[in-house]
Amino acid sequence: RDITGGLPRVAELFEARKAKDPAILATHSGVISFGKEVKTKVRLVITDELGEPHEMAISKGRSISVFDGEHIEKGDIIVEGGLTASDILELRGREELTDYIVNEVQEVYRLQGVKINDKHIEVIIRQMLRRVRIVDPGDSRHLAGDQVERSALLEANDALVAEGKTPATFAHILLGITKASLSTDSFISAASFQETTRVLTEASMQGKVDRLRGLKENVIVGRLIPAGTGLAYHEERRRRREERVSGEAEVAELTFASSTETQDKAESAEAVLG
């Protein structure tokens, strides 16, 4: 197949779509056994190290790749089919998912002799994996089920641990590149991509403020991007802003001290006259 024939496969990977007949992966490590067949289903049981059985019902028409008595690990393929990215993430982890997507995308381009550095694909995958779902909020300000930025949550958890509080636990989620673009914190960036009316309407209803921290939103409003030579410009603006804020704080403190001193003198004078 040529490169155009392989592009739908690349789109399928980056949009995190489910395969038509997805493979079924083992949800636990343990020993395989088969139970009694029920109508059109085959009962497959995985007995873990603690002796706990975990049942799965599999259609008779599917090709089962394990046999009775076989020991399998969590994430191993039980039923043949196309691997689903979300299943790999849930059962094998982020690193395994990253390797899988990189290898699958590279395979499409290698067939045409096209060389692509892995880092370009990894940047896209990083954006697809940048959000997590809160499982247990602990002492954080989030609620169970909230979807938040992974980096921001890790920083918040470090602060909670430093204070001796309970950090939030989370589960990784995988977003397709379209959904990932629309879920960015910058509503200007999201509105420039798709569903402009909906994005701007929701932003106005929620009173959102765009801090213009990314590249895209700075280009849209005509500012230097915070990268390369533009980074020095933004650092200088930040330094000046901090100096101005600290200067205003000092002036406010001096004003407060002066007014307090004046008030004390007035009270002393009243006491003498009285």
Number of C-alpha atoms within 10 A of each C-alpha: 8 10 14 9 10 16 14 11 15 18 14 14 22 21 18 20 15 15 14 10 13 14 20 21 21 21 20 18 17 23 19 22 18 15 12 9 14 12 8 10 15 19 16 23 19 24 18 17 11 7 10 11 17 16 16 16 14 19 15 14 9 15 13 18 10 17 13 11 12 11 15 18 15 13 19 19 18 20 19 16 17 13 18 20 22 18 20 19 20 16 17 17 14 18 10 13 22 18 12 16 19 18 13 13 20 18 15 20 17 12 13 12 10 11 10 12 9 13 10 10 17 15 10 14 22 13 16 21 21 18 25 21 19 20 16 18 18 17 13 17 8 16 14 14 14 14 18 17 15 18 12 11 20 15 10 16 20 14 14 17 13 11 9 9 14 16 20 22 17 21 15 18 17 25 22 19 19 15 15 18 20 19 18 16 18 20 24 22 24 22 19 16 13 14 11 15 10 11 19 17 12 12 17 12 8 9 9 13 12 14 12 20 13 16 14 15 21 17 14 13 10 8 13 15 20 18 12 9 10 12 13 12 15 17 12 11 12 12 12 12 12 12 12 12 12 12 12 12 12 12 12 12 12 12 12 12 12 12 12 12 12 12 12 12 12 12 12 12 11 10 9 8 7 6
